[in-house]
Amino acid sequence: MSIVINKNFDDNKDVWNIDVHGEIDIYTANELKESLIESISSRPKDIILDASNLEYIDSTGLGVLIGILKRLKIDEKDIYINNAKQNVKKLFNITGLDKIFKVEG
């Protein structure tokens, strides 16, 4: 499976809007990691990840998000996971990651 990552910075809200389409797994996680690191290196701001088109995420993908969150926490920033499908939301709940990420919608 492939992944499409659309990102833009919202100057009004001072946040990164990241829209992910497809699957985040061992094959695509590095692409997401590079994209997010590039974004927060230039502007370490909150990330709003729109997961409405995210079909699947595995432990590799979760690891990428945890690593990015650790970098953001240095600047007291967060990652918000919005509009996640039930299977993705369930994974965050089962792993307890819904307690460290802001899972909304």
Phi and psi in radians as a Rosetta constraint file:
Dihedral C 1 N 2 CA 2 C 2 CIRCULARHARMONIC -1.938 0.35
Dihedral N 2 CA 2 C 2 N 3 CIRCULARHARMONIC 3.020 0.35
Dihedral C 2 N 3 CA 3 C 3 CIRCULARHARMONIC -2.332 0.35
Dihedral N 3 CA 3 C 3 N 4 CIRCULARHARMONIC 2.480 0.35
Dihedral C 3 N 4 CA 4 C 4 CIRCULARHARMONIC -2.142 0.35
Dihedral N 4 CA 4 C 4 N 5 CIRCULARHARMONIC 2.215 0.35
Dihedral C 4 N 5 CA 5 C 5 CIRCULARHARMONIC -2.067 0.35
Dihedral N 5 CA 5 C 5 N 6 CIRCULARHARMONIC 2.040 0.35
Dihedral C 5 N 6 CA 6 C 6 CIRCULARHARMONIC -1.898 0.35
Dihedral N 6 CA 6 C 6 N 7 CIRCULARHARMONIC 2.252 0.35
Dihedral C 6 N 7 CA 7 C 7 CIRCULARHARMONIC -2.393 0.35
Dihedral N 7 CA 7 C 7 N 8 CIRCULARHARMONIC 2.542 0.35
Dihedral C 7 N 8 CA 8 C 8 CIRCULARHARMONIC -2.675 0.35
Dihedral N 8 CA 8 C 8 N 9 CIRCULARHARMONIC 2.710 0.35
Dihedral C 8 N 9 CA 9 C 9 CIRCULARHARMONIC -1.738 0.35
Dihedral N 9 CA 9 C 9 N 10 CIRCULARHARMONIC 2.213 0.35
Dihedral C 9 N 10 CA 10 C 10 CIRCULARHARMONIC -1.628 0.35
Dihedral N 10 CA 10 C 10 N 11 CIRCULARHARMONIC 1.803 0.35
Dihedral C 10 N 11 CA 11 C 11 CIRCULARHARMONIC -1.121 0.35
Dihedral N 11 CA 11 C 11 N 12 CIRCULARHARMONIC -0.581 0.35
Dihedral C 11 N 12 CA 12 C 12 CIRCULARHARMONIC -1.168 0.35
Dihedral N 12 CA 12 C 12 N 13 CIRCULARHARMONIC -0.771 0.35
Dihedral C 12 N 13 CA 13 C 13 CIRCULARHARMONIC -1.631 0.35
Dihedral N 13 CA 13 C 13 N 14 CIRCULARHARMONIC -0.173 0.35
Dihedral C 13 N 14 CA 14 C 14 CIRCULARHARMONIC 1.055 0.35
Dihedral N 14 CA 14 C 14 N 15 CIRCULARHARMONIC 0.793 0.35
Dihedral C 14 N 15 CA 15 C 15 CIRCULARHARMONIC -2.416 0.35
Dihedral N 15 CA 15 C 15 N 16 CIRCULARHARMONIC 2.769 0.35
Dihedral C 15 N 16 CA 16 C 16 CIRCULARHARMONIC -1.550 0.35
Dihedral N 16 CA 16 C 16 N 17 CIRCULARHARMONIC 2.250 0.35
Dihedral C 16 N 17 CA 17 C 17 CIRCULARHARMONIC -1.786 0.35
Dihedral N 17 CA 17 C 17 N 18 CIRCULARHARMONIC 2.028 0.35
Dihedral C 17 N 18 CA 18 C 18 CIRCULARHARMONIC -2.059 0.35
Dihedral N 18 CA 18 C 18 N 19 CIRCULARHARMONIC 2.172 0.35
Dihedral C 18 N 19 CA 19 C 19 CIRCULARHARMONIC -1.998 0.35
Dihedral N 19 CA 19 C 19 N 20 CIRCULARHARMONIC 2.093 0.35
Dihedral C 19 N 20 CA 20 C 20 CIRCULARHARMONIC -1.960 0.35
Dihedral N 20 CA 20 C 20 N 21 CIRCULARHARMONIC 2.230 0.35
Dihedral C 20 N 21 CA 21 C 21 CIRCULARHARMONIC -2.024 0.35
Dihedral N 21 CA 21 C 21 N 22 CIRCULARHARMONIC 2.302 0.35
Dihedral C 21 N 22 CA 22 C 22 CIRCULARHARMONIC 1.916 0.35
Dihedral N 22 CA 22 C 22 N 23 CIRCULARHARMONIC -2.437 0.35
Dihedral C 22 N 23 CA 23 C 23 CIRCULARHARMONIC -2.189 0.35
Dihedral N 23 CA 23 C 23 N 24 CIRCULARHARMONIC 2.440 0.35
Dihedral C 23 N 24 CA 24 C 24 CIRCULARHARMONIC -1.863 0.35
Dihedral N 24 CA 24 C 24 N 25 CIRCULARHARMONIC 1.900 0.35
Dihedral C 24 N 25 CA 25 C 25 CIRCULARHARMONIC -2.485 0.35
Dihedral N 25 CA 25 C 25 N 26 CIRCULARHARMONIC -2.931 0.35
Dihedral C 25 N 26 CA 26 C 26 CIRCULARHARMONIC -1.016 0.35
Dihedral N 26 CA 26 C 26 N 27 CIRCULARHARMONIC -0.462 0.35
Dihedral C 26 N 27 CA 27 C 27 CIRCULARHARMONIC -1.481 0.35
Dihedral N 27 CA 27 C 27 N 28 CIRCULARHARMONIC -0.452 0.35
Dihedral C 27 N 28 CA 28 C 28 CIRCULARHARMONIC -2.023 0.35
Dihedral N 28 CA 28 C 28 N 29 CIRCULARHARMONIC -0.161 0.35
Dihedral C 28 N 29 CA 29 C 29 CIRCULARHARMONIC -1.066 0.35
Dihedral N 29 CA 29 C 29 N 30 CIRCULARHARMONIC -0.648 0.35
Dihedral C 29 N 30 CA 30 C 30 CIRCULARHARMONIC -1.152 0.35
Dihedral N 30 CA 30 C 30 N 31 CIRCULARHARMONIC -0.617 0.35
Dihedral C 30 N 31 CA 31 C 31 CIRCULARHARMONIC -1.102 0.35
Dihedral N 31 CA 31 C 31 N 32 CIRCULARHARMONIC -0.750 0.35
Dihedral C 31 N 32 CA 32 C 32 CIRCULARHARMONIC -1.115 0.35
Dihedral N 32 CA 32 C 32 N 33 CIRCULARHARMONIC -0.783 0.35
Dihedral C 32 N 33 CA 33 C 33 CIRCULARHARMONIC -1.003 0.35
Dihedral N 33 CA 33 C 33 N 34 CIRCULARHARMONIC -0.864 0.35
Dihedral C 33 N 34 CA 34 C 34 CIRCULARHARMONIC -1.065 0.35
Dihedral N 34 CA 34 C 34 N 35 CIRCULARHARMONIC -0.722 0.35
Dihedral C 34 N 35 CA 35 C 35 CIRCULARHARMONIC -1.132 0.35
Dihedral N 35 CA 35 C 35 N 36 CIRCULARHARMONIC -0.771 0.35
Dihedral C 35 N 36 CA 36 C 36 CIRCULARHARMONIC -1.222 0.35
Dihedral N 36 CA 36 C 36 N 37 CIRCULARHARMONIC -0.707 0.35
Dihedral C 36 N 37 CA 37 C 37 CIRCULARHARMONIC -1.092 0.35
Dihedral N 37 CA 37 C 37 N 38 CIRCULARHARMONIC -0.730 0.35
Dihedral C 37 N 38 CA 38 C 38 CIRCULARHARMONIC -1.025 0.35
Dihedral N 38 CA 38 C 38 N 39 CIRCULARHARMONIC -0.741 0.35
Dihedral C 38 N 39 CA 39 C 39 CIRCULARHARMONIC -1.154 0.35
Dihedral N 39 CA 39 C 39 N 40 CIRCULARHARMONIC -0.926 0.35
Dihedral C 39 N 40 CA 40 C 40 CIRCULARHARMONIC -1.331 0.35
Dihedral N 40 CA 40 C 40 N 41 CIRCULARHARMONIC -0.295 0.35
Dihedral C 40 N 41 CA 41 C 41 CIRCULARHARMONIC -1.207 0.35
Dihedral N 41 CA 41 C 41 N 42 CIRCULARHARMONIC -0.649 0.35
Dihedral C 41 N 42 CA 42 C 42 CIRCULARHARMONIC -1.394 0.35
Dihedral N 42 CA 42 C 42 N 43 CIRCULARHARMONIC -0.633 0.35
Dihedral C 42 N 43 CA 43 C 43 CIRCULARHARMONIC -2.546 0.35
Dihedral N 43 CA 43 C 43 N 44 CIRCULARHARMONIC 1.754 0.35
Dihedral C 43 N 44 CA 44 C 44 CIRCULARHARMONIC -1.340 0.35
Dihedral N 44 CA 44 C 44 N 45 CIRCULARHARMONIC 1.473 0.35
Dihedral C 44 N 45 CA 45 C 45 CIRCULARHARMONIC -2.184 0.35
Dihedral N 45 CA 45 C 45 N 46 CIRCULARHARMONIC 2.946 0.35
Dihedral C 45 N 46 CA 46 C 46 CIRCULARHARMONIC -0.960 0.35
Dihedral N 46 CA 46 C 46 N 47 CIRCULARHARMONIC 2.591 0.35
Dihedral C 46 N 47 CA 47 C 47 CIRCULARHARMONIC -1.990 0.35
Dihedral N 47 CA 47 C 47 N 48 CIRCULARHARMONIC 2.248 0.35
Dihedral C 47 N 48 CA 48 C 48 CIRCULARHARMONIC -1.872 0.35
Dihedral N 48 CA 48 C 48 N 49 CIRCULARHARMONIC 1.877 0.35
Dihedral C 48 N 49 CA 49 C 49 CIRCULARHARMONIC -1.682 0.35
Dihedral N 49 CA 49 C 49 N 50 CIRCULARHARMONIC 1.953 0.35
Dihedral C 49 N 50 CA 50 C 50 CIRCULARHARMONIC -1.442 0.35
Dihedral N 50 CA 50 C 50 N 51 CIRCULARHARMONIC 1.929 0.35
Dihedral C 50 N 51 CA 51 C 51 CIRCULARHARMONIC -1.762 0.35
Dihedral N 51 CA 51 C 51 N 52 CIRCULARHARMONIC 0.282 0.35
Dihedral C 51 N 52 CA 52 C 52 CIRCULARHARMONIC -1.121 0.35
Dihedral N 52 CA 52 C 52 N 53 CIRCULARHARMONIC -0.438 0.35
Dihedral C 52 N 53 CA 53 C 53 CIRCULARHARMONIC -1.910 0.35
Dihedral N 53 CA 53 C 53 N 54 CIRCULARHARMONIC 0.227 0.35
Dihedral C 53 N 54 CA 54 C 54 CIRCULARHARMONIC -1.515 0.35
Dihedral N 54 CA 54 C 54 N 55 CIRCULARHARMONIC 1.997 0.35
Dihedral C 54 N 55 CA 55 C 55 CIRCULARHARMONIC -1.458 0.35
Dihedral N 55 CA 55 C 55 N 56 CIRCULARHARMONIC -0.537 0.35
Dihedral C 55 N 56 CA 56 C 56 CIRCULARHARMONIC -2.824 0.35
Dihedral N 56 CA 56 C 56 N 57 CIRCULARHARMONIC 2.567 0.35
Dihedral C 56 N 57 CA 57 C 57 CIRCULARHARMONIC -2.486 0.35
Dihedral N 57 CA 57 C 57 N 58 CIRCULARHARMONIC 2.353 0.35
Dihedral C 57 N 58 CA 58 C 58 CIRCULARHARMONIC -1.894 0.35
Dihedral N 58 CA 58 C 58 N 59 CIRCULARHARMONIC -3.021 0.35
Dihedral C 58 N 59 CA 59 C 59 CIRCULARHARMONIC -1.098 0.35
Dihedral N 59 CA 59 C 59 N 60 CIRCULARHARMONIC -0.541 0.35
Dihedral C 59 N 60 CA 60 C 60 CIRCULARHARMONIC -1.130 0.35
Dihedral N 60 CA 60 C 60 N 61 CIRCULARHARMONIC -0.759 0.35
Dihedral C 60 N 61 CA 61 C 61 CIRCULARHARMONIC -1.126 0.35
Dihedral N 61 CA 61 C 61 N 62 CIRCULARHARMONIC -0.729 0.35
Dihedral C 61 N 62 CA 62 C 62 CIRCULARHARMONIC -1.091 0.35
Dihedral N 62 CA 62 C 62 N 63 CIRCULARHARMONIC -0.679 0.35
Dihedral C 62 N 63 CA 63 C 63 CIRCULARHARMONIC -1.067 0.35
Dihedral N 63 CA 63 C 63 N 64 CIRCULARHARMONIC -0.700 0.35
Dihedral C 63 N 64 CA 64 C 64 CIRCULARHARMONIC -1.076 0.35
Dihedral N 64 CA 64 C 64 N 65 CIRCULARHARMONIC -0.826 0.35
Dihedral C 64 N 65 CA 65 C 65 CIRCULARHARMONIC -1.107 0.35
Dihedral N 65 CA 65 C 65 N 66 CIRCULARHARMONIC -0.670 0.35
Dihedral C 65 N 66 CA 66 C 66 CIRCULARHARMONIC -1.122 0.35
Dihedral N 66 CA 66 C 66 N 67 CIRCULARHARMONIC -0.764 0.35
Dihedral C 66 N 67 CA 67 C 67 CIRCULARHARMONIC -1.071 0.35
Dihedral N 67 CA 67 C 67 N 68 CIRCULARHARMONIC -0.738 0.35
Dihedral C 67 N 68 CA 68 C 68 CIRCULARHARMONIC -1.167 0.35
Dihedral N 68 CA 68 C 68 N 69 CIRCULARHARMONIC -0.716 0.35
Dihedral C 68 N 69 CA 69 C 69 CIRCULARHARMONIC -1.073 0.35
Dihedral N 69 CA 69 C 69 N 70 CIRCULARHARMONIC -0.697 0.35
Dihedral C 69 N 70 CA 70 C 70 CIRCULARHARMONIC -1.042 0.35
Dihedral N 70 CA 70 C 70 N 71 CIRCULARHARMONIC -0.724 0.35
Dihedral C 70 N 71 CA 71 C 71 CIRCULARHARMONIC -1.125 0.35
Dihedral N 71 CA 71 C 71 N 72 CIRCULARHARMONIC -0.710 0.35
Dihedral C 71 N 72 CA 72 C 72 CIRCULARHARMONIC -1.214 0.35
Dihedral N 72 CA 72 C 72 N 73 CIRCULARHARMONIC -0.605 0.35
Dihedral C 72 N 73 CA 73 C 73 CIRCULARHARMONIC -1.092 0.35
Dihedral N 73 CA 73 C 73 N 74 CIRCULARHARMONIC -0.444 0.35
Dihedral C 73 N 74 CA 74 C 74 CIRCULARHARMONIC -0.995 0.35
Dihedral N 74 CA 74 C 74 N 75 CIRCULARHARMONIC -0.655 0.35
Dihedral C 74 N 75 CA 75 C 75 CIRCULARHARMONIC -1.741 0.35
Dihedral N 75 CA 75 C 75 N 76 CIRCULARHARMONIC 0.282 0.35
Dihedral C 75 N 76 CA 76 C 76 CIRCULARHARMONIC 1.003 0.35
Dihedral N 76 CA 76 C 76 N 77 CIRCULARHARMONIC 0.756 0.35
Dihedral C 76 N 77 CA 77 C 77 CIRCULARHARMONIC -1.982 0.35
Dihedral N 77 CA 77 C 77 N 78 CIRCULARHARMONIC 2.905 0.35
Dihedral C 77 N 78 CA 78 C 78 CIRCULARHARMONIC -2.314 0.35
Dihedral N 78 CA 78 C 78 N 79 CIRCULARHARMONIC 2.963 0.35
Dihedral C 78 N 79 CA 79 C 79 CIRCULARHARMONIC -2.026 0.35
Dihedral N 79 CA 79 C 79 N 80 CIRCULARHARMONIC 2.195 0.35
Dihedral C 79 N 80 CA 80 C 80 CIRCULARHARMONIC -1.838 0.35
Dihedral N 80 CA 80 C 80 N 81 CIRCULARHARMONIC 2.196 0.35
Dihedral C 80 N 81 CA 81 C 81 CIRCULARHARMONIC -1.768 0.35
Dihedral N 81 CA 81 C 81 N 82 CIRCULARHARMONIC 1.942 0.35
Dihedral C 81 N 82 CA 82 C 82 CIRCULARHARMONIC -1.900 0.35
Dihedral N 82 CA 82 C 82 N 83 CIRCULARHARMONIC 2.526 0.35
Dihedral C 82 N 83 CA 83 C 83 CIRCULARHARMONIC 1.022 0.35
Dihedral N 83 CA 83 C 83 N 84 CIRCULARHARMONIC 0.618 0.35
Dihedral C 83 N 84 CA 84 C 84 CIRCULARHARMONIC -1.218 0.35
Dihedral N 84 CA 84 C 84 N 85 CIRCULARHARMONIC 2.470 0.35
Dihedral C 84 N 85 CA 85 C 85 CIRCULARHARMONIC -1.191 0.35
Dihedral N 85 CA 85 C 85 N 86 CIRCULARHARMONIC 2.848 0.35
Dihedral C 85 N 86 CA 86 C 86 CIRCULARHARMONIC -0.999 0.35
Dihedral N 86 CA 86 C 86 N 87 CIRCULARHARMONIC -0.730 0.35
Dihedral C 86 N 87 CA 87 C 87 CIRCULARHARMONIC -1.159 0.35
Dihedral N 87 CA 87 C 87 N 88 CIRCULARHARMONIC -0.610 0.35
Dihedral C 87 N 88 CA 88 C 88 CIRCULARHARMONIC -1.277 0.35
Dihedral N 88 CA 88 C 88 N 89 CIRCULARHARMONIC -0.764 0.35
Dihedral C 88 N 89 CA 89 C 89 CIRCULARHARMONIC -1.046 0.35
Dihedral N 89 CA 89 C 89 N 90 CIRCULARHARMONIC -0.719 0.35
Dihedral C 89 N 90 CA 90 C 90 CIRCULARHARMONIC -1.069 0.35
Dihedral N 90 CA 90 C 90 N 91 CIRCULARHARMONIC -0.707 0.35
Dihedral C 90 N 91 CA 91 C 91 CIRCULARHARMONIC -1.104 0.35
Dihedral N 91 CA 91 C 91 N 92 CIRCULARHARMONIC -0.727 0.35
Dihedral C 91 N 92 CA 92 C 92 CIRCULARHARMONIC -1.103 0.35
Dihedral N 92 CA 92 C 92 N 93 CIRCULARHARMONIC -0.689 0.35
Dihedral C 92 N 93 CA 93 C 93 CIRCULARHARMONIC -1.177 0.35
Dihedral N 93 CA 93 C 93 N 94 CIRCULARHARMONIC -0.828 0.35
Dihedral C 93 N 94 CA 94 C 94 CIRCULARHARMONIC -1.072 0.35
Dihedral N 94 CA 94 C 94 N 95 CIRCULARHARMONIC -0.704 0.35
Dihedral C 94 N 95 CA 95 C 95 CIRCULARHARMONIC -1.432 0.35
Dihedral N 95 CA 95 C 95 N 96 CIRCULARHARMONIC -0.172 0.35
Dihedral C 95 N 96 CA 96 C 96 CIRCULARHARMONIC 1.411 0.35
Dihedral N 96 CA 96 C 96 N 97 CIRCULARHARMONIC 0.066 0.35
Dihedral C 96 N 97 CA 97 C 97 CIRCULARHARMONIC -1.275 0.35
Dihedral N 97 CA 97 C 97 N 98 CIRCULARHARMONIC -0.217 0.35
Dihedral C 97 N 98 CA 98 C 98 CIRCULARHARMONIC -1.170 0.35
Dihedral N 98 CA 98 C 98 N 99 CIRCULARHARMONIC -0.214 0.35
Dihedral C 98 N 99 CA 99 C 99 CIRCULARHARMONIC -1.516 0.35
Dihedral N 99 CA 99 C 99 N 100 CIRCULARHARMONIC -0.398 0.35
Dihedral C 99 N 100 CA 100 C 100 CIRCULARHARMONIC -1.852 0.35
Dihedral N 100 CA 100 C 100 N 101 CIRCULARHARMONIC -0.430 0.35
Dihedral C 100 N 101 CA 101 C 101 CIRCULARHARMONIC -1.732 0.35
Dihedral N 101 CA 101 C 101 N 102 CIRCULARHARMONIC 2.695 0.35
Dihedral C 101 N 102 CA 102 C 102 CIRCULARHARMONIC -1.596 0.35
Dihedral N 102 CA 102 C 102 N 103 CIRCULARHARMONIC 1.616 0.35
Dihedral C 102 N 103 CA 103 C 103 CIRCULARHARMONIC -1.570 0.35
Dihedral N 103 CA 103 C 103 N 104 CIRCULARHARMONIC 2.056 0.35
Dihedral C 103 N 104 CA 104 C 104 CIRCULARHARMONIC -2.257 0.35
Dihedral N 104 CA 104 C 104 N 105 CIRCULARHARMONIC 2.732 0.35
